[in-house]
């Protein structure tokens, strides 16, 4: 019987940006010929092409090193050509094709950035609303939003924050 995979890593979410891809096989394997490709799932763009030089074998395990780090908070999938791995009898691994078998998401390691705030500048209208727009969805933590006087830095107002979610569009409400 040809070798088949029994475990693929990483799977699901929270993977490192420079993960080692690991395939556990049903038996001891040897390197054949072929390639391993990593694709960004959102547009099916190949982001890394790996050859035998990226593979370290240990019994029934293939540990594959990427050529470069992956983008954070991004879903990827991996394809392996048939014959890339062989068993002792020369039977080839059937391969992995398409985005459904081996996919994972990298960790979000980039902090959200404040991209817009309103009101701002002198002469801004007095309103009970402070609008803050972030570069990605965020959640309120616990702490204070403090408003300072421009002229002397004294505290003009303060709102205690405790939980809440900012929606996908980057907008949410803070009552305080």
C-alpha positions as CSV (number, residue, x, y, z in Angstrom):
1,X,0.0,0.0,0.0
2,X,1.3,3.5,-0.9
3,X,2.0,5.9,2.0
4,X,-0.8,8.2,3.1
5,X,-0.8,11.1,5.6
6,X,-2.1,10.5,9.1
7,X,-1.5,14.1,10.4
8,X,-0.9,17.5,8.9
9,X,0.4,20.5,10.9
10,X,-0.4,23.3,11.2
11,X,-4.2,23.1,11.0
12,X,-6.9,25.6,11.9
13,X,-5.9,29.0,13.4
14,X,-3.2,30.7,15.3
15,X,-0.2,29.4,13.4
16,X,3.2,31.2,13.5
17,X,4.2,33.4,10.6
18,X,7.2,31.2,9.9
19,X,5.7,27.8,10.6
20,X,7.3,24.5,9.8
21,X,4.9,22.4,7.9
22,X,4.8,18.8,9.1
23,X,3.3,15.7,7.5
24,X,3.1,12.5,9.4
25,X,2.8,9.4,7.2
26,X,1.5,5.9,7.7
27,X,5.0,4.5,7.3
28,X,8.6,5.5,6.8
29,X,9.1,7.7,3.8
30,X,11.8,8.8,1.4
31,X,12.0,11.9,-0.8
32,X,10.7,11.5,-4.3
33,X,10.3,14.2,-6.9
34,X,7.8,17.0,-6.9
35,X,7.0,20.2,-5.0
36,X,5.0,21.6,-2.1
37,X,3.1,24.8,-2.7
38,X,1.6,27.2,-0.2
39,X,-1.3,29.4,-1.4
40,X,-3.1,32.4,0.0
41,X,-6.7,31.2,0.2
42,X,-8.4,34.5,-0.5
43,X,-7.1,34.7,-4.1
44,X,-5.5,31.3,-4.6
45,X,-2.1,33.1,-5.2
46,X,0.9,30.8,-4.7
47,X,3.1,32.5,-2.0
48,X,5.8,29.8,-1.6
49,X,7.1,26.9,-3.7
50,X,9.1,24.3,-1.9
51,X,11.3,21.6,-3.1
52,X,13.2,18.7,-1.6
53,X,15.8,21.1,-0.3
54,X,13.2,22.5,2.1
55,X,12.3,19.0,3.5
56,X,13.9,17.2,6.4
57,X,12.8,13.5,6.9
58,X,12.7,11.6,10.1
59,X,11.1,8.2,9.9
60,X,7.5,8.7,9.0
61,X,7.7,12.5,9.4
62,X,8.4,15.2,6.8
63,X,9.3,18.6,8.2
64,X,9.1,21.3,5.6
65,X,10.7,24.8,6.1
66,X,9.2,27.8,4.3
67,X,11.4,30.1,2.2
68,X,10.0,33.3,3.9
69,X,7.5,34.3,6.6
70,X,3.8,34.3,5.9
71,X,1.5,37.4,6.3
72,X,-0.3,37.6,9.7
73,X,-4.0,36.9,10.1
74,X,-4.2,35.2,6.7
75,X,-5.7,31.9,5.7
76,X,-3.4,29.6,3.6
77,X,-3.6,26.1,2.1
78,X,-0.9,23.6,1.1
79,X,-0.7,21.3,-1.9
80,X,1.8,18.5,-2.3
81,X,2.4,16.8,-5.7
82,X,2.0,13.1,-6.0
83,X,5.3,11.2,-5.8
84,X,6.9,13.9,-3.6
85,X,7.3,11.2,-1.0
86,X,7.9,7.4,-1.5
87,X,7.8,4.4,0.7
88,X,10.6,1.7,0.9
89,X,9.0,-0.1,-2.0
90,X,9.0,3.0,-4.2
91,X,5.2,3.6,-4.0
92,X,4.4,7.2,-4.2
93,X,2.3,9.3,-1.9
94,X,-0.9,10.4,-3.8
95,X,-0.5,14.1,-3.0
96,X,-2.7,16.8,-1.5
97,X,-4.8,19.0,-3.8
98,X,-7.1,22.0,-3.3
99,X,-7.9,24.3,-0.4
100,X,-10.0,21.8,1.6
101,X,-7.5,19.2,2.9
102,X,-4.7,21.2,4.5
103,X,-5.5,24.8,5.5
104,X,-4.6,27.1,8.4
105,X,-4.7,30.7,9.5
106,X,-1.7,32.6,10.8
107,X,-1.8,34.6,14.0
108,X,-2.8,38.2,14.1
109,X,0.5,39.8,15.3
110,X,-0.1,43.4,14.1
111,X,-1.6,45.7,16.6
112,X,-4.7,47.7,15.4
113,X,-3.9,51.3,14.5
114,X,-6.1,54.3,15.1
115,X,-6.8,55.7,11.6
116,X,-9.3,58.4,12.3
117,X,-10.8,60.3,15.3
118,X,-13.5,62.8,15.5
119,X,-14.1,65.5,16.5
120,X,-10.6,67.0,16.1
121,X,-9.0,70.4,15.7
122,X,-9.9,73.7,17.2
123,X,-13.5,74.8,16.9
124,X,-14.8,71.3,16.8
125,X,-18.5,71.1,17.8
126,X,-19.2,69.9,21.3
127,X,-21.0,66.6,21.0
128,X,-21.5,63.6,23.3
129,X,-19.8,61.4,20.7
130,X,-16.2,60.5,20.2
131,X,-15.6,58.6,17.0
132,X,-12.5,56.4,16.7
133,X,-11.9,54.3,13.6
134,X,-9.3,51.5,13.7
135,X,-7.5,49.6,11.0
136,X,-9.2,46.3,12.0
137,X,-12.0,45.1,14.2
138,X,-11.2,45.6,17.9
139,X,-12.7,45.0,21.3
140,X,-12.8,47.4,24.2
141,X,-10.6,46.3,27.1
142,X,-10.8,47.8,30.5
143,X,-9.4,51.3,31.3
144,X,-10.2,54.9,30.6
145,X,-10.7,57.2,27.7
146,X,-9.3,60.6,28.8
147,X,-9.9,63.9,27.1
148,X,-7.3,66.6,27.7
149,X,-7.5,70.4,27.1
150,X,-5.2,71.4,24.2
151,X,-4.1,74.6,25.9
152,X,-2.7,73.2,29.2
153,X,-3.1,69.4,29.1
154,X,-5.6,69.3,32.0
155,X,-8.3,66.6,32.0
156,X,-11.5,67.9,30.4
157,X,-13.4,64.6,30.6
158,X,-13.0,60.9,31.2
159,X,-15.0,57.7,30.4
160,X,-14.5,54.4,32.1
161,X,-14.4,51.5,29.6
162,X,-15.2,47.9,30.5
163,X,-15.8,45.5,27.6
164,X,-17.8,45.7,24.4
165,X,-17.1,44.9,20.8
166,X,-16.3,47.1,17.8
167,X,-18.0,45.8,14.7
168,X,-16.3,44.7,11.5
169,X,-16.6,48.2,10.0
170,X,-14.5,49.5,12.8
171,X,-17.4,51.3,14.5
172,X,-18.9,50.7,18.0
173,X,-20.4,52.6,20.9
174,X,-18.8,53.4,24.2
175,X,-21.1,54.6,26.9
176,X,-19.6,56.2,29.9
